[in-house]
Amino acid sequence: MLTDGTQVSLVFLHGRDDDVIVEVHTDGEVMTARLELKETEAGPRPRLFRWETGDDLEPDDPSAIIDLCRAADRIRISVQTPVSMREQLDAMLDAYQLEAAVVRTCPACAARGRYSPLTDDNAIATDGGELCIDCATAQLERDLTFHDVATPAVAERFTVLLEQVQDLPRVRRLLDGELDPELTRIDEISATDEEIEARYPDELDVVEPLRMLLTERFDELRPVQTKAVDAGLLEGEDLLVVSATATGKTLIGEVAGIDRVLKGEGSMLFLVPLVALANQTYQDLRDTYGELVDVSLRVGRSRLRDPAGSFDPTADVIVGTYEGIDHALRTGRDLGEIGTVVIDEVHTIGQGERGARLDGLIARLHDHCEHRGYNTQWLYLSATVGNPQELARALDAGLVEYEERPVPIERHLTFATSAPAKADVIDRIVTRAFNQRSSKGYRGQSIVFTNARRRCHELTRKLSVPSAAYHGGLSSKQRNDIERRFQDGDLAAVVTTAALGAGVDFPASHVIFESLAMGIDWLTVQEFEQMLGRAGRPDYHDKGIVYLLVEPGGVYHAGMERSEEAVAFELLEGGMGPVEAVYGTETAAEETLANLVVSGRRAKAVNERMVGEVDTQRAIAYLLDAGLIDGLEVTPTGQVACVHFLPPDDMGWLRDQLQRGTNPLDIIARYEVRLSDR
């Protein structure tokens, strides 16, 4: 089989009970043969030597094995060779003045005649001994397939873990939901603390009652608050403030707005994206500043009616949702003389249809205030902006950016094969956290994010420690009670929808992602960063802990091109994307219609001041074709579409249904189907 002069680098012998597998390494080639020994008066000698050729064995002269060993640089015998066979091989080689070393090899490879030496650096521990990384990985892949989680991303993650810890049973146990911190831990985002010379409340140029209140509440301002004051916060400068969750952004808006109210420079609008957050902000402002100012609340809007008493336009402070204030503008409601507008979570501008509506609302509010001659200060707050300088320019605001993270955040990833498995893992994380205390004396508490209100209640029922479902479907009284119990440390966890990730401020040590979707859409990096930033509070915890519970292959509807584990790695590895408002024809037409209703012939100028680029000419043509405007006058149909936030295409569809005489109940049913198909 081998020609004279062939360089043999290795002859590897793996003995079994009745024969020996021989692996011969030459220049660029590996060949396998079978050797049988016979007992002679002189000792063990070769009896048969046959090369493996496909499924056949091709005989060679028995002495060929001796020639190969003489030509080889190294002769190795596997440690798995039975002792009796090893003694026979040693005796045979010794008779020809040849020596072989016994080596620690992968038994699975040796059984196939493959030479795979093991060392402390590359051996993978198994239940019955050790394997090489290739054989251990193959076994792991079979386990992943058995558990129905063998996706490429999961396989890659488990292989990395296997190479790191060199312990197959330990890695396997992750498939059963074991919480091994060393294996689930992805990374730790370090705490950062930019050195900034502190300002003190009694130094602030605000009215005396407010200064006294701030002095009672705080020893000194936090760094981002100091930077905002230095940037002209109390001189009426418009600012975009970008800083991590829990760094004190909200107080920036409060101080500027309340001070201007008390100086007679107009009321404050404090706008947030969610009803739950509006309710909490309203309550917080009333509790904190209620003796100094009147606070009113404006949330949501009715599709059918708008009660005149839904909020007080003469109040000093109006807390509202984006939609609630936008509805007031679209219906011509009085908002009073506005001195300060605070837009919380302004990065929402980059979120599709919601973003387009916020972008339009900001532009309409600007026009509303300027047209009435108000000297309004604009403050935009966000924890997650990938392009802060660009966004600040688009908003015509100064930038205050502070890269502080008050406590480190440790991020973990683990896998669960089903919803019940996720519930079990969550229960163990939440219980373990609640049974521990930080160095500051506080118990660990968790926020569990899921993607549906129904799931909130399902998970809550399965937790063995005190917990509560928290979502926008609860009454204000119910939400306030849950918030109080969490603040008092009586609840180990709240289980909430991902939609509240940017909202209510629970002092949680742990954030757990039971789902990586918001409704039926995957989270964006901005949303994910906002939500994980809820883990860890500097006055409560030593660090924040974040867990992603991933169901390999999991999706929430057939149209999702990526599965949950792929999304998980993208979120963990992805950088913060830019906040951009991108308009299609219909969203551009919808905002143009709203601008025509609110601002009339100034609508083109309002379009031009929006962050996103709106093709006004095309939008007008679209609205004309849809019958929502006549010239530049909004038709009655257009008024209905605008007031009820109906996209022009939907309004056209509804109008067609009515003109056909379709039963109203059938229209409602068909419209629900239409919405669900999007």
C-alpha positions as CSV (number, residue, x, y, z in Angstrom):
1,M,0.0,0.0,0.0
2,L,2.9,2.4,0.8
3,T,5.8,2.9,-1.6
4,D,9.4,3.0,-0.5
5,G,10.5,6.3,0.8
6,T,7.1,7.4,2.1
7,Q,7.6,9.5,5.2
8,V,5.6,8.1,8.1
9,S,5.0,10.5,10.9
10,L,2.9,8.4,13.2
11,V,1.7,4.8,13.7
12,F,-1.2,4.7,16.2
13,L,-2.3,1.4,17.7
14,H,-5.6,0.9,19.5
15,G,-5.9,-2.7,20.7
16,R,-9.2,-4.5,21.3
17,D,-9.8,-7.9,22.6
18,D,-9.0,-9.8,19.5
19,D,-7.3,-7.3,17.0
20,V,-5.7,-3.9,16.7
21,I,-6.8,-0.9,14.8
22,V,-3.8,0.8,13.1
23,E,-3.8,4.4,12.0
24,V,-0.9,5.4,9.8
25,H,-0.1,9.1,9.2
26,T,2.0,10.0,6.2
27,D,2.6,13.2,4.3
28,G,-0.9,14.5,3.9
29,E,-2.6,11.2,4.2
30,V,-4.1,9.0,7.0
31,M,-4.7,5.3,6.3
32,T,-6.3,2.7,8.5
33,A,-5.5,-1.0,8.8
34,R,-6.3,-4.0,11.0
35,L,-3.7,-6.1,12.7
36,E,-4.1,-9.6,14.3
37,L,-1.3,-11.1,16.5
38,K,-0.3,-14.7,17.0
39,E,1.6,-16.2,19.8
40,T,5.0,-17.8,18.8
41,E,7.9,-19.4,20.8
42,A,9.7,-16.0,20.3
43,G,6.6,-14.1,21.6
44,P,3.8,-12.1,19.9
45,R,4.2,-11.6,16.2
46,P,2.0,-10.2,13.3
47,R,-0.4,-12.8,11.9
48,L,-2.6,-10.8,9.6
49,F,-2.3,-7.2,8.4
50,R,-5.0,-5.8,6.2
51,W,-5.7,-2.3,4.9
52,E,-9.2,-0.8,5.1
53,T,-10.4,0.2,1.6
54,G,-13.9,1.4,1.8
55,D,-16.0,-1.6,3.1
56,D,-13.3,-4.1,2.3
57,L,-10.0,-5.3,3.9
58,E,-7.0,-5.6,1.5
59,P,-4.4,-8.0,2.8
60,D,-0.7,-7.0,3.0
61,D,2.4,-8.9,4.2
62,P,2.1,-9.1,8.0
63,S,5.7,-7.8,8.3
64,A,4.4,-4.5,6.7
65,I,3.4,-3.3,10.2
66,I,7.0,-3.7,11.4
67,D,8.3,-1.8,8.4
68,L,5.9,1.0,9.1
69,C,6.8,1.2,12.7
70,R,10.5,1.3,11.8
71,A,9.8,4.1,9.4
72,A,7.6,6.1,11.8
73,D,8.7,9.1,13.7
74,R,6.4,8.1,16.6
75,I,4.6,5.0,17.7
76,R,1.7,5.4,20.1
77,I,-0.6,3.0,21.8
78,S,-4.0,4.2,23.2
79,V,-4.5,4.0,27.0
80,Q,-7.8,2.4,26.3
81,T,-6.1,-0.7,24.9
82,P,-6.7,-3.7,27.2
83,V,-3.7,-4.4,29.5
84,S,-3.2,-7.9,28.0
85,M,-3.2,-6.5,24.5
86,R,-0.9,-3.7,25.4
87,E,1.6,-6.2,26.9
88,Q,1.5,-8.2,23.7
89,L,2.1,-5.1,21.5
90,D,5.0,-4.0,23.8
91,A,6.5,-7.4,23.6
92,M,6.2,-7.5,19.8
93,L,7.7,-4.1,19.3
94,D,10.5,-4.8,21.8
95,A,11.5,-7.8,19.8
96,Y,12.3,-5.5,16.9
97,Q,14.0,-2.9,19.1
98,L,11.0,-0.5,18.7
99,E,9.5,1.6,21.5
100,A,5.9,2.9,21.8
101,A,4.4,5.4,24.2
102,V,1.1,4.9,25.8
103,V,-1.1,8.0,25.3
104,R,-4.3,9.4,26.7
105,T,-6.6,9.5,23.8
106,C,-10.3,10.1,23.1
107,P,-11.9,6.6,23.4
108,A,-14.6,7.4,20.8
109,C,-11.9,8.3,18.3
110,A,-9.7,5.4,19.3
111,A,-12.6,3.0,18.7
112,R,-12.7,4.2,15.1
113,G,-8.9,4.0,14.8
114,R,-8.5,7.8,15.0
115,Y,-5.6,9.2,16.9
116,S,-6.9,12.0,19.1
117,P,-4.6,12.6,22.0
118,L,-6.1,14.2,25.1
119,T,-4.5,16.7,27.5
120,D,-5.7,18.7,30.4
121,D,-6.2,21.6,28.0
122,N,-8.4,19.8,25.5
123,A,-10.1,16.9,27.3
124,I,-13.9,17.2,27.8
125,A,-15.2,15.5,30.9
126,T,-18.1,13.1,30.5
127,D,-20.1,10.9,32.8
128,G,-17.9,7.9,32.0
129,G,-14.5,9.5,31.3
130,E,-13.2,12.0,28.7
131,L,-13.8,12.8,25.1
132,C,-12.1,15.1,22.6
133,I,-13.9,18.3,21.7
134,D,-15.2,16.9,18.3
135,C,-16.7,13.8,19.9
136,A,-18.1,15.8,22.8
137,T,-19.6,18.3,20.4
138,A,-21.2,15.6,18.4
139,Q,-22.7,14.1,21.6
140,L,-23.9,17.6,22.5
141,E,-25.5,18.1,19.1
142,R,-27.4,14.9,19.5
143,D,-28.6,16.1,22.9
144,L,-29.7,19.4,21.4
145,T,-31.6,17.5,18.6
146,F,-33.3,15.3,21.2
147,H,-34.5,18.4,23.1
148,D,-35.6,20.0,19.8
149,V,-33.3,23.0,20.2
150,A,-30.6,22.3,17.6
151,T,-30.6,25.6,15.8
152,P,-27.3,27.0,14.5
153,A,-27.2,29.9,17.1
154,V,-27.9,27.6,20.0
155,A,-25.4,25.0,18.8
156,E,-22.7,27.6,18.5
157,R,-23.4,29.0,22.0
158,F,-23.3,25.5,23.6
159,T,-20.1,24.6,21.7
160,V,-18.4,27.8,23.1
161,L,-19.5,26.9,26.6
162,L,-18.3,23.3,26.2
163,E,-14.9,24.6,25.1
164,Q,-14.8,27.0,28.0
165,V,-15.7,24.6,30.9
166,Q,-14.7,21.3,29.3
167,D,-17.5,19.5,31.2
168,L,-20.3,17.9,29.0
169,P,-22.7,17.0,31.8
170,R,-22.5,20.5,33.2
171,V,-23.4,22.0,29.9
172,R,-26.1,19.5,29.2
173,R,-27.8,20.5,32.5
174,L,-28.5,23.9,31.0
175,L,-31.0,22.1,28.7
176,D,-32.9,21.1,31.9
177,G,-33.1,24.7,33.0
178,E,-30.2,24.7,35.5
179,L,-29.1,28.2,36.5
180,D,-25.4,27.9,36.4
181,P,-24.2,31.5,36.6
182,E,-20.8,30.8,35.1
183,L,-22.5,29.3,32.0
184,T,-25.5,31.6,31.6
185,R,-23.4,34.7,32.1
186,I,-22.8,36.5,28.8
187,D,-21.0,39.6,30.1
188,E,-21.0,42.4,32.6
189,I,-21.6,46.0,31.6
190,S,-19.4,48.0,34.0
191,A,-20.7,50.9,36.1
192,T,-19.4,54.2,34.8
193,D,-19.1,57.5,36.6
194,E,-17.9,60.6,34.8
195,E,-16.2,63.0,37.1
196,I,-18.3,66.1,37.3
197,E,-18.2,68.8,39.9
198,A,-21.5,68.6,41.7
199,R,-24.0,71.4,42.0
200,Y,-26.2,71.8,45.1
201,P,-29.9,72.5,45.2
202,D,-29.5,75.7,47.3
203,E,-27.3,77.1,44.5
204,L,-30.0,76.9,41.8
205,D,-31.6,80.0,40.3
206,V,-35.1,78.9,41.0
207,V,-38.0,80.4,43.0
208,E,-37.5,80.1,46.7
209,P,-40.3,77.6,47.5
210,L,-38.9,75.2,44.8
211,R,-35.4,75.7,46.1
212,M,-36.4,74.8,49.6
213,L,-38.2,71.7,48.4
214,L,-35.3,70.5,46.4
215,T,-32.9,71.2,49.3
216,E,-35.0,69.0,51.5
217,R,-35.1,66.2,49.0
218,F,-31.5,66.1,47.8
219,D,-28.0,66.8,49.2
220,E,-26.6,67.4,45.7
221,L,-27.6,67.1,42.0
222,R,-26.7,64.1,40.1
223,P,-24.1,64.5,37.3
224,V,-26.6,64.6,34.4
225,Q,-28.7,67.2,36.3
226,T,-25.6,69.3,36.9
227,K,-24.7,69.1,33.2
228,A,-28.2,70.1,32.2
229,V,-28.0,73.2,34.5
230,D,-24.7,74.1,33.0
231,A,-26.2,73.8,29.5
232,G,-28.8,76.4,30.2
233,L,-31.7,74.4,31.7
234,L,-32.8,77.3,33.9
235,E,-32.2,79.9,31.2
236,G,-34.9,78.4,28.9
237,E,-32.5,76.5,26.6
238,D,-34.1,73.7,24.6
239,L,-32.2,70.5,25.4
240,L,-32.0,66.8,24.4
241,V,-30.9,64.9,27.5
242,V,-29.6,61.4,26.9
243,S,-28.5,59.3,29.9
244,A,-29.1,55.8,31.2
245,T,-32.1,54.8,33.2
246,A,-32.1,55.8,36.9
247,T,-29.6,58.7,36.4
248,G,-32.1,61.4,37.2
249,K,-33.4,62.7,33.8
250,T,-37.0,63.2,35.0
251,L,-36.0,65.7,37.6
252,I,-34.5,67.9,34.9
253,G,-37.9,68.3,33.3
254,E,-39.6,68.8,36.6
255,V,-37.3,71.5,37.9
256,A,-37.4,73.6,34.7
257,G,-41.1,73.3,34.2
258,I,-42.2,73.9,37.8
259,D,-39.8,76.9,38.1
260,R,-41.3,78.5,35.0
261,V,-44.8,77.8,36.3
262,L,-44.0,79.5,39.5
263,K,-42.4,82.5,37.7
264,G,-45.6,82.9,35.6
265,E,-43.9,81.8,32.4
266,G,-46.6,79.3,31.3
267,S,-47.8,75.8,32.2
268,M,-45.8,72.6,31.8
269,L,-46.8,69.7,29.5
270,F,-45.1,66.5,30.6
271,L,-45.7,63.9,27.8
272,V,-45.0,60.2,28.1
273,P,-45.8,57.3,25.8
274,L,-47.9,55.1,28.0
275,V,-51.0,55.4,30.2
276,A,-49.4,53.6,33.1
277,L,-46.4,55.9,33.0
278,A,-48.6,59.0,32.8
279,N,-50.6,57.8,35.8
280,Q,-47.4,57.3,37.8
281,T,-45.9,60.6,36.7
282,Y,-49.1,62.4,37.5
283,Q,-49.2,60.9,41.0
284,D,-45.5,61.6,41.6
285,L,-45.8,65.2,40.6
286,R,-48.9,65.7,42.7
287,D,-47.2,64.1,45.8
288,T,-44.0,66.1,45.3
289,Y,-45.2,69.5,44.1
290,G,-48.9,69.5,44.9
291,E,-48.5,72.3,47.5
292,L,-46.9,74.5,44.8
293,V,-48.8,73.7,41.6
294,D,-52.0,72.2,40.3
295,V,-51.5,69.0,38.3
296,S,-53.9,67.5,35.8
297,L,-53.9,64.3,33.7
298,R,-54.7,63.8,30.1
299,V,-54.4,60.2,28.8
300,G,-55.7,58.3,25.7
301,R,-58.5,59.6,23.6
302,S,-62.0,58.3,22.9
303,R,-62.8,57.2,19.3
304,L,-66.4,58.3,19.8
305,R,-66.4,61.2,22.3
306,D,-64.1,63.5,24.2
307,P,-65.7,64.6,27.5
308,A,-65.1,68.3,28.2
309,G,-64.0,67.6,31.7
310,S,-61.4,65.0,30.9
311,F,-58.6,67.4,31.9
312,D,-58.1,70.9,33.2
313,P,-56.4,73.2,30.5
314,T,-55.9,75.9,33.2
315,A,-53.8,73.5,35.4
316,D,-50.2,74.5,36.1
317,V,-49.0,71.1,35.0
318,I,-50.6,68.7,32.5
319,V,-49.3,65.2,32.4
320,G,-50.4,63.4,29.2
321,T,-49.8,60.6,26.9
322,Y,-48.6,61.5,23.4
323,E,-51.9,60.3,22.0
324,G,-53.9,62.2,24.6
325,I,-52.3,65.6,23.9
326,D,-52.3,64.9,20.1
327,H,-56.0,64.2,20.3
328,A,-56.6,67.5,22.1
329,L,-54.7,69.3,19.4
330,R,-56.6,67.5,16.6
331,T,-60.0,68.4,18.2
332,G,-59.1,72.0,18.8
333,R,-59.0,71.8,22.6
334,D,-57.5,74.5,24.7
335,L,-54.2,73.6,26.2
336,G,-53.6,76.9,27.9
337,E,-50.4,79.0,27.7
338,I,-47.6,76.4,27.5
339,G,-44.3,77.5,29.0
340,T,-42.5,74.1,29.1
341,V,-42.9,70.9,27.1
342,V,-41.1,67.8,28.4
343,I,-41.1,64.8,25.9
344,D,-40.1,61.7,27.8
345,E,-38.8,58.6,25.8
346,V,-38.2,60.8,22.7
347,H,-36.4,57.9,21.0
348,T,-39.9,56.6,20.3
349,I,-39.6,58.8,17.2
350,G,-37.7,55.9,15.6
351,Q,-40.5,53.3,16.1
352,G,-42.5,53.0,12.9
353,E,-46.1,54.3,13.1
354,R,-45.8,55.3,16.8
355,G,-42.7,57.3,15.9
356,A,-44.3,59.1,13.0
357,R,-47.2,60.2,15.3
358,L,-44.8,61.5,18.0
359,D,-42.7,63.3,15.3
360,G,-45.9,64.9,14.0
361,L,-47.1,65.7,17.5
362,I,-43.9,67.5,18.4
363,A,-44.0,69.6,15.1
364,R,-47.7,70.4,15.7
365,L,-47.1,71.5,19.3
366,H,-44.2,73.7,18.1
367,D,-46.5,75.3,15.6
368,H,-49.3,75.6,18.2
369,C,-47.0,77.4,20.6
370,E,-45.3,79.7,18.1
371,H,-48.5,80.7,16.4
372,R,-49.8,81.9,19.8
373,G,-46.6,83.7,20.7
374,Y,-45.7,81.4,23.6
375,N,-42.1,81.5,24.8
376,T,-41.9,77.7,25.3
377,Q,-38.9,75.7,26.5
378,W,-38.5,72.2,25.0
379,L,-36.9,69.3,26.9
380,Y,-36.5,65.9,25.3
381,L,-35.5,62.9,27.5
382,S,-34.2,59.5,26.5
383,A,-31.9,56.7,27.8
384,T,-31.3,55.2,24.4
385,V,-30.2,57.2,21.4
386,G,-27.6,55.9,18.9
387,N,-27.2,59.2,17.1
388,P,-27.7,61.9,19.8
389,Q,-25.9,64.7,18.0
390,E,-27.9,64.2,14.8
391,L,-31.2,63.9,16.7
392,A,-30.4,67.1,18.7
393,R,-29.8,69.0,15.5
394,A,-33.1,67.7,14.0
395,L,-34.9,68.8,17.2
396,D,-33.0,72.2,17.2
397,A,-31.9,71.5,20.8
398,G,-28.7,71.5,22.7
399,L,-27.3,68.1,23.7
400,V,-26.7,67.0,27.3
401,E,-25.2,63.5,27.2
402,Y,-24.0,61.6,30.2
403,E,-22.6,58.1,29.9
404,E,-23.2,57.1,33.5
405,R,-24.4,53.6,34.6
406,P,-24.9,53.8,38.3
407,V,-24.4,50.1,39.0
408,P,-22.9,47.3,36.8
409,I,-25.3,45.1,34.9
410,E,-24.6,41.4,34.6
411,R,-26.3,39.8,31.5
412,H,-27.3,36.1,31.4
413,L,-28.7,33.9,28.7
414,T,-30.4,30.6,29.2
415,F,-32.6,28.3,27.2
416,A,-36.0,26.9,27.9
417,T,-37.9,24.6,25.5
418,S,-41.4,25.6,26.3
419,A,-43.6,28.1,28.1
420,P,-43.9,25.9,31.2
421,A,-40.1,25.5,31.3
422,K,-39.7,29.3,31.2
423,A,-42.1,29.6,34.1
424,D,-40.1,27.2,36.2
425,V,-36.8,28.9,35.5
426,I,-38.4,32.3,36.3
427,D,-39.7,31.0,39.6
428,R,-36.2,29.9,40.6
429,I,-34.6,33.2,39.6
430,V,-37.2,35.3,41.3
431,T,-37.2,33.2,44.5
432,R,-33.4,33.2,44.7
433,A,-33.3,36.9,44.2
434,F,-36.0,37.6,46.9
435,N,-34.1,35.5,49.4
436,Q,-31.0,37.6,49.1
437,R,-30.2,41.1,50.3
438,S,-27.8,43.7,48.9
439,S,-25.1,45.3,50.9
440,K,-27.6,48.2,51.4
441,G,-30.1,45.8,53.1
442,Y,-32.7,45.5,50.3
443,R,-34.1,42.2,49.1
444,G,-33.8,41.3,45.4
445,Q,-36.9,42.1,43.4
446,S,-37.6,41.3,39.8
447,I,-39.4,42.8,36.8
448,V,-40.5,40.0,34.4
449,F,-41.2,41.1,30.9
450,T,-43.6,39.1,28.7
451,N,-45.4,40.0,25.5
452,A,-49.1,39.7,26.4
453,R,-51.4,40.7,29.3
454,R,-52.8,37.2,29.5
455,R,-49.3,35.8,29.9
456,C,-48.7,38.2,32.7
457,H,-51.4,36.5,34.8
458,E,-50.4,33.0,33.7
459,L,-46.8,33.6,34.9
460,T,-47.9,35.3,38.1
461,R,-50.0,32.3,39.1
462,K,-47.0,30.0,38.6
463,L,-44.6,31.9,40.9
464,S,-44.2,30.6,44.4
465,V,-43.3,34.0,45.9
466,P,-45.5,37.1,46.3
467,S,-45.9,38.6,42.8
468,A,-48.4,40.6,40.7
469,A,-49.4,41.0,37.1
470,Y,-49.0,44.6,36.0
471,H,-50.3,46.1,32.7
472,G,-52.4,48.8,31.1
473,G,-55.6,46.7,31.5
474,L,-55.6,47.3,35.3
475,S,-57.4,50.1,37.0
476,S,-55.4,53.0,38.3
477,K,-56.2,51.9,41.8
478,Q,-54.9,48.4,41.1
479,R,-51.7,49.7,39.5
480,N,-51.0,52.1,42.4
481,D,-51.5,49.3,44.9
482,I,-49.0,47.1,43.1
483,E,-46.5,50.0,42.8
484,R,-46.8,50.7,46.6
485,R,-46.4,47.0,47.5
486,F,-43.3,46.7,45.3
487,Q,-41.8,49.9,46.7
488,D,-42.4,48.5,50.2
489,G,-40.6,45.3,49.4
490,D,-43.7,43.1,49.8
491,L,-43.6,41.8,46.2
492,A,-40.8,39.6,44.9
493,A,-41.8,40.4,41.3
494,V,-44.1,42.2,38.9
495,V,-44.9,40.5,35.6
496,T,-45.6,43.1,33.0
497,T,-45.9,43.5,29.3
498,A,-42.9,44.6,27.3
499,A,-44.8,47.7,26.3
500,L,-44.2,49.0,29.8
501,G,-40.5,48.6,29.5
502,A,-40.0,52.3,28.9
503,G,-42.4,53.2,31.7
504,V,-43.0,52.6,35.4
505,D,-40.0,52.9,37.6
506,F,-39.9,49.8,39.9
507,P,-36.7,49.6,42.0
508,A,-35.8,46.1,40.7
509,S,-32.5,44.3,41.1
510,H,-33.4,41.7,38.4
511,V,-34.9,42.1,34.9
512,I,-36.1,38.9,33.3
513,F,-37.1,38.6,29.7
514,E,-39.7,35.8,29.4
515,S,-40.3,37.0,25.8
516,L,-38.2,39.0,23.4
517,A,-41.2,40.3,21.6
518,M,-43.4,43.4,22.2
519,G,-46.8,42.1,21.2
520,I,-46.1,40.2,18.0
521,D,-42.9,42.2,17.0
522,W,-39.4,41.5,18.1
523,L,-37.8,44.0,20.4
524,T,-35.5,46.6,18.9
525,V,-32.0,47.2,20.4
526,Q,-33.3,50.5,21.8
527,E,-36.3,48.9,23.5
528,F,-34.1,46.1,24.9
529,E,-31.5,48.5,26.3
530,Q,-34.3,50.6,27.8
531,M,-35.8,47.6,29.5
532,L,-32.6,46.0,30.8
533,G,-31.7,49.4,32.2
534,R,-34.4,48.8,34.8
535,A,-32.1,46.3,36.6
536,G,-30.2,47.8,39.5
537,R,-30.8,51.0,41.4
538,P,-27.8,52.8,43.0
539,D,-29.6,53.4,46.3
540,Y,-30.8,49.8,46.6
541,H,-28.5,47.3,44.8
542,D,-24.9,46.4,44.3
543,K,-25.5,45.4,40.7
544,G,-28.3,44.7,38.2
545,I,-29.0,41.2,36.9
546,V,-30.6,40.6,33.5
547,Y,-31.8,37.2,32.3
548,L,-32.9,36.4,28.8
549,L,-35.0,33.2,28.6
550,V,-34.9,31.9,25.1
551,E,-37.0,29.3,23.4
552,P,-34.9,28.0,20.4
553,G,-36.8,28.2,17.2
554,G,-39.6,30.2,19.0
555,V,-41.7,32.7,17.0
556,Y,-45.0,34.4,17.7
557,H,-46.4,34.3,14.2
558,A,-45.6,32.6,10.9
559,G,-44.3,35.9,9.3
560,M,-41.4,36.2,11.7
561,E,-38.2,35.5,9.7
562,R,-36.0,35.2,12.8
563,S,-36.4,33.0,15.8
564,E,-36.0,33.9,19.4
565,E,-32.5,32.7,19.9
566,A,-31.3,34.6,16.8
567,V,-33.0,37.8,18.1
568,A,-31.4,37.2,21.5
569,F,-27.8,37.2,20.1
570,E,-28.6,40.2,18.0
571,L,-29.8,42.1,21.0
572,L,-26.9,41.2,23.1
573,E,-24.3,41.9,20.5
574,G,-26.0,44.7,18.5
575,G,-25.0,48.3,18.9
576,M,-27.5,51.1,19.5
577,G,-29.1,52.0,16.2
578,P,-29.8,55.6,15.2
579,V,-33.1,57.1,16.0
580,E,-34.7,57.8,12.6
581,A,-38.2,58.7,11.5
582,V,-38.9,57.0,8.2
583,Y,-42.1,57.7,6.3
584,G,-43.9,55.7,3.8
585,T,-46.6,57.3,1.6
586,E,-49.5,56.5,4.0
587,T,-47.8,57.5,7.2
588,A,-46.7,60.8,5.5
589,A,-50.3,61.3,4.4
590,E,-51.6,60.6,7.9
591,E,-49.4,63.2,9.5
592,T,-49.9,65.7,6.8
593,L,-53.7,65.4,7.3
594,A,-53.2,66.0,11.0
595,N,-51.1,69.0,10.3
596,L,-53.7,70.4,8.0
597,V,-56.4,69.9,10.6
598,V,-54.3,71.5,13.4
599,S,-52.4,74.2,11.4
600,G,-54.3,74.7,8.2
601,R,-52.2,76.3,5.5
602,R,-49.1,76.2,7.7
603,A,-49.1,72.4,7.3
604,K,-46.3,72.4,4.8
605,A,-44.0,74.4,7.2
606,V,-45.0,71.9,10.0
607,N,-44.1,69.0,7.7
608,E,-40.7,70.6,7.1
609,R,-39.9,70.9,10.8
610,M,-40.5,67.2,11.5
611,V,-37.5,65.0,12.1
612,G,-38.4,62.6,9.3
613,E,-38.5,63.7,5.7
614,V,-42.1,64.1,4.5
615,D,-42.9,64.4,0.8
616,T,-45.7,67.0,1.2
617,Q,-46.6,67.1,-2.5
618,R,-47.1,63.3,-2.7
619,A,-48.9,63.2,0.6
620,I,-51.3,65.9,-0.6
621,A,-52.0,64.0,-3.8
622,Y,-52.7,60.8,-1.7
623,L,-55.1,62.7,0.5
624,L,-56.9,64.2,-2.5
625,D,-57.3,60.9,-4.1
626,A,-58.6,59.4,-0.9
627,G,-61.2,62.2,-0.6
628,L,-59.9,63.3,2.8
629,I,-59.1,66.8,1.6
630,D,-60.6,69.1,-1.1
631,G,-57.9,71.5,-2.2
632,L,-56.2,72.2,1.1
633,E,-59.5,72.0,3.0
634,V,-60.1,68.9,5.1
635,T,-63.3,67.1,4.2
636,P,-65.7,65.7,6.9
637,T,-64.3,62.3,6.2
638,G,-60.8,63.6,6.6
639,Q,-61.9,65.1,10.0
640,V,-63.2,61.8,11.2
641,A,-60.0,60.0,10.1
642,C,-57.8,62.6,11.8
643,V,-59.7,62.7,15.1
644,H,-59.8,58.9,15.4
645,F,-56.2,58.3,14.2
646,L,-57.4,56.2,11.3
647,P,-54.8,55.7,8.5
648,P,-56.1,57.2,5.2
649,D,-56.3,53.7,3.6
650,D,-58.4,52.4,6.5
651,M,-60.7,55.4,6.3
652,G,-61.2,54.8,2.6
653,W,-62.0,51.1,3.2
654,L,-64.5,52.0,6.0
655,R,-66.2,54.6,3.7
656,D,-66.5,52.0,0.9
657,Q,-68.1,49.6,3.3
658,L,-70.6,52.2,4.5
659,Q,-71.5,53.2,0.9
660,R,-72.2,49.5,0.1
661,G,-74.6,49.4,3.0
662,T,-72.6,46.8,4.9
663,N,-74.0,46.0,8.4
664,P,-72.1,48.0,11.0
665,L,-71.4,44.9,13.1
666,D,-69.9,43.2,10.0
667,I,-67.8,46.3,9.3
668,I,-66.4,46.0,12.8
669,A,-65.6,42.3,12.5
670,R,-64.0,42.8,9.1
671,Y,-62.0,45.7,10.3
672,E,-60.6,43.6,13.2
673,V,-59.6,41.0,10.7
674,R,-58.0,43.7,8.6
675,L,-55.9,44.9,11.5
676,S,-54.9,41.4,12.6
677,D,-53.6,40.7,9.1
678,R,-51.0,43.5,9.2
